[in-house]
Amino acid sequence: MPYIKNFPHAQVRPLAQEVAAQPGQIVSRTLAQNPYVSVTLFAFAEGEEISTHDSAGDAMVQVLEGTGRFTVGGEEHLVHAGEALVMPAGIPHAVFAPEAFKMLLTVVFPTQTN
């Protein structure tokens, strides 16, 4: 069973081309999901947003195309293609697309302890 899904193995591919923005939508493609990590590609149409929420894990976004506006703990950050931002666990954050953009989101969750 592969750990990375929805992406060809042993092939070089342009990551941003693996997901396409659709008018009025946020499109996502999950590449990996388990109790410790989540890796998802997103394509935001201009004007789309994910409202304020928080996460149990640290969330790192890498913008692949365009520019996204991220609000983390009340502070706004414009993140451009080729840049990354970490949104710390437990801190409220939101995402807005001032223009169409694509990003890779990696969330690393705390290890489970019993």
C-alpha atoms as one frame of an Amber mdcrd trajectory, in Angstrom:
protein
   0.000   0.000   0.000   1.524   3.353  -0.994   1.884   6.065   1.631   1.604
   8.836  -0.978  -1.568   8.580  -3.067  -3.133  10.550  -5.925   0.304  11.359
  -7.320   2.369   9.220  -9.719   5.286   7.386  -8.144   8.784   7.441  -9.672
   7.854  10.234 -12.092   8.940  13.866 -12.166   5.813  16.041 -12.401   5.077
  19.767 -11.992   3.289  19.784  -8.636   1.129  22.836  -9.374  -0.364  21.117
 -12.430  -1.780  18.289 -10.313  -4.690  20.470  -9.140  -6.692  23.075 -11.056
  -8.760  25.988  -9.764 -12.454  25.967 -10.636 -14.560  29.162 -10.638 -16.160
  29.743  -7.237 -14.435  26.751  -5.641 -11.553  25.493  -3.586 -10.256  22.265
  -5.097  -8.134  19.888  -3.017  -6.251  16.660  -3.599  -5.075  14.660  -0.592
  -1.616  13.152  -1.118  -1.083  11.621   2.339  -3.217  11.276   5.462  -2.493
   9.431   8.691  -2.555  10.236  12.423   0.822  12.011  12.195   0.836  13.930
   8.914  -1.492  15.295   6.269  -0.309  16.509   2.850  -2.844  18.200   0.560
  -2.681  20.224  -2.642  -5.134  23.120  -2.933  -6.234  25.382  -5.784  -8.249
  28.444  -4.758 -10.332  30.459  -7.193 -10.058  34.227  -6.736 -12.153  35.403
  -3.794 -12.496  31.984  -2.140 -11.582  31.465   1.496 -11.321  29.042   4.391
 -12.728  30.691   7.498 -10.910  30.969  10.800 -10.129  27.653  12.451  -7.243
  26.012  14.286  -5.397  22.738  14.051  -3.946  20.287  16.548  -0.750  20.217
  14.473   1.664  22.715  12.956   0.507  23.573   9.426   3.021  24.666   6.790
   1.841  26.136   3.497   4.044  26.389   0.436   2.526  28.607  -2.254   3.108
  27.114  -5.695   1.396  29.720  -7.904  -0.113  33.132  -7.234  -0.507  34.787
  -3.835  -2.524  33.790  -0.778  -3.462  35.893   2.226  -3.124  34.011   5.501
  -4.301  35.401   8.823  -2.515  33.749  11.753  -3.405  34.795  15.274  -4.929
  38.006  13.900  -1.844  38.962  11.824  -2.097  38.982   8.011   0.623  37.532
   5.787   0.788  37.669   1.987   2.549  34.547   0.779   3.748  34.493  -2.828
   4.777  31.655  -5.141   7.962  30.069  -3.838   7.360  31.190  -0.247   6.217
  29.238   2.815   4.529  30.017   6.128   4.071  27.926   9.276   0.809  28.325
  11.163   1.476  27.013  14.686  -0.742  24.386  16.293  -3.617  25.784  18.320
  -3.403  29.289  16.814  -6.503  30.404  14.863  -5.817  30.963  11.178  -7.700
  31.627   7.931  -6.923  31.627   4.200  -8.161  34.035   1.514  -7.430  34.125
  -2.223  -6.990  37.746  -3.385  -6.184  36.081  -6.718  -6.303  32.474  -7.881
  -3.508  30.564  -6.186  -2.242  27.065  -5.465  -0.577  25.735  -2.351   0.736
  22.586  -0.756  -0.381  22.160   2.863   1.563  19.898   5.211   0.210  19.415
   8.725   2.356  17.590  11.266   0.353  16.348  14.248   1.659  15.630  17.743
   2.527  12.024  18.438  -0.075  10.015  20.288   0.802   9.164  23.896  -1.086
   6.742  26.094
